[in-house]
Amino acid sequence: MLQQGDKAPDFTLSATPDRTVTLSSQQGKKIILAFYPADWSPVCSDQMALYNETLRLFEKHNAVIFGISVDGVWCHQAFSKDRHLHFDLLADFEPKGAVSDLYGVYKDGVSQRALFVIDETGTIQWSYLSPIGENPGADGILSALESLPG
Amino acid sequence: MLTPPINTRDHITGNPQGTIELVEYGDFQCPYCGEAYPLVKHMLQALQDVKFIFRHFPLSEAHEYATDAALAAEAAGRQGKFWEMHDALYENQAQLSEGLLSQLAKILRLDMKQFAADMEDHQLLSKVEADFESGVRSGVNGTPTFFINGKRYNGDFTDLLSTLNGTDASESEI
């Protein structure tokens, strides 16, 4: 798993059937990557629902969050619509788990429950691997964002 | 850890001088909070030494009435009836709607004009949002989440009474 000080590997993943997100295009923003095992499973849903409510706290720090799992775009779209999510879920679907693997958090066919905070220069400033059945919450992300300049 | 600690902005019931401080982060539309409500009520009757604090953690995207319900409790609080509204909301959770909030306010004999004005008061919304943020800070990741003497309680809320009793549930039944 990549750690503080590592360069965040660039990637392009689909956010919807007709839109992709490229990490290096998010210039001038801090990025939070929340890898998680699967749409719909109870713990994930709670975790993504929580981030949906904490978006305004992330925005205060000029940070944008992306959820990433190996689910496909249509699955993400249905899940996102059902839960009224206001941030992108990215599909690490083909080749399966390739981006999760780049970050060292791909295991047993799913993304692990892992968080990364990346600064404006594309350097990882904080990372955390949560036990797979445990919702890591948002406090670690907020503390990490607070410790970064502006 | 609970951040910030219990302070004058908090709503406190139970025994205000109690040595055990129990804080709940809750959402009035959350079914699990609804399940926890009678247990907490029972616990406060059974234990004399518990100070109970409720802080708002509305998941407003998942529960459309959660924030309004929190505001209704705060607005009732301005007329000295926070806990009455808190209880009424949980006792009528299945019927939660915009209409229900003013119905409950009437039943509680609140000054309706004042209640309507307070529901729109940004200061109350800020208080609800501050509660939410303090929950996130304190490591709340869903509702209900309890803190016992400032420390997050990770067990099942159905075991709260026995946990606070400091005894095992099976022992207390003997």
Contacts between the chains, C-beta under 8 A, distances in Angstrom:
chain1	res1	chain2	res2	distance
A	46	B	141	6.5
A	46	B	142	4.6
A	47	B	141	7.0
A	49	B	59	5.9
A	49	B	61	7.0
A	49	B	62	5.3
A	49	B	142	7.9
A	50	B	59	7.7
A	50	B	136	7.7
A	50	B	141	5.5
A	50	B	142	6.9
A	52	B	61	5.0
A	52	B	62	7.9
A	53	B	59	5.7
A	53	B	60	6.7
A	53	B	61	6.2
A	53	B	132	7.1
A	54	B	136	5.6
A	57	B	133	6.3
A	57	B	136	6.6
A	83	B	61	7.2
A	83	B	62	6.8
A	84	B	61	4.5
A	84	B	62	7.2
A	85	B	61	7.6
A	86	B	61	7.4
A	135	B	141	4.1
A	135	B	142	6.4
A	136	B	141	7.3
A	137	B	136	7.1
A	137	B	139	5.2
A	137	B	140	6.9
A	137	B	141	3.8
A	138	B	136	5.0
A	138	B	141	7.5
A	139	B	136	6.1
A	139	B	137	5.7
A	139	B	138	7.1
A	139	B	139	4.9
A	142	B	136	6.6
A	142	B	137	6.8
